Amino acid sequence: MHLNPESLSFALLISDLGSIARAANMLGMKQATLSRKLTALESRVGVRLFDRSTRGAVPTVSGPGF
């Protein structure tokens, strides 16, 4: 499985900030774009990394281990 380093850095930033919206803002991209990139990463690794809500993005049980 090939993982894009950019996608990994996006996941780390989301984890650090606890929010896809804040991470997208820091990266200068739309929230929807970053959300799609995260969904693609989760699809590649075969596990959901974050629980998303209106209050932010919290790593799942699998997230920190990833």
WOMOHU-V353613 format. One record per residue. N is the residue number from 1. OMEGA is omega as a letter, one per 40 degrees, with the letter a starting at -180 (* if undefined). D_CENTER is the distance of its C-alpha to the mean C-alpha in Angstrom with 1 decimal. Layout:
n->N omega->OMEGA d_center->D_CENTER
n->N omega->OMEGA d_center->D_CENTER
//
This chain:
n->1 omega->i d_center->17.9
n->2 omega->i d_center->16.8
n->3 omega->i d_center->13.3
n->4 omega->i d_center->12.8
n->5 omega->i d_center->12.6
n->6 omega->i d_center->10.9
n->7 omega->i d_center->7.8
n->8 omega->i d_center->8.1
n->9 omega->i d_center->8.7
n->10 omega->a d_center->5.8
n->11 omega->i d_center->3.8
n->12 omega->i d_center->7.1
n->13 omega->i d_center->7.6
n->14 omega->i d_center->5.2
n->15 omega->a d_center->7.1
n->16 omega->a d_center->10.2
n->17 omega->a d_center->10.4
n->18 omega->a d_center->9.4
n->19 omega->i d_center->8.6
n->20 omega->a d_center->6.7
n->21 omega->i d_center->10.4
n->22 omega->i d_center->11.3
n->23 omega->i d_center->8.8
n->24 omega->i d_center->9.9
n->25 omega->i d_center->13.4
n->26 omega->a d_center->13.4
n->27 omega->a d_center->12.5
n->28 omega->i d_center->15.1
n->29 omega->i d_center->13.4
n->30 omega->i d_center->13.3
n->31 omega->a d_center->10.7
n->32 omega->i d_center->11.4
n->33 omega->i d_center->10.9
n->34 omega->i d_center->7.3
n->35 omega->i d_center->6.8
n->36 omega->i d_center->8.9
n->37 omega->i d_center->7.4
n->38 omega->i d_center->4.3
n->39 omega->i d_center->7.4
n->40 omega->i d_center->9.4
n->41 omega->i d_center->7.8
n->42 omega->i d_center->8.2
n->43 omega->a d_center->11.6
n->44 omega->a d_center->12.6
n->45 omega->i d_center->12.2
n->46 omega->i d_center->13.7
n->47 omega->i d_center->11.9
n->48 omega->a d_center->9.6
n->49 omega->a d_center->7.2
n->50 omega->i d_center->6.8
n->51 omega->a d_center->9.8
n->52 omega->i d_center->9.5
n->53 omega->i d_center->12.8
n->54 omega->i d_center->14.7
n->55 omega->i d_center->14.6
n->56 omega->a d_center->10.9
n->57 omega->a d_center->8.0
n->58 omega->i d_center->9.6
n->59 omega->i d_center->8.9
n->60 omega->i d_center->11.2
n->61 omega->a d_center->14.2
n->62 omega->a d_center->12.7
n->63 omega->a d_center->9.6
n->64 omega->i d_center->11.8
n->65 omega->i d_center->14.0
n->66 omega->* d_center->11.6
//
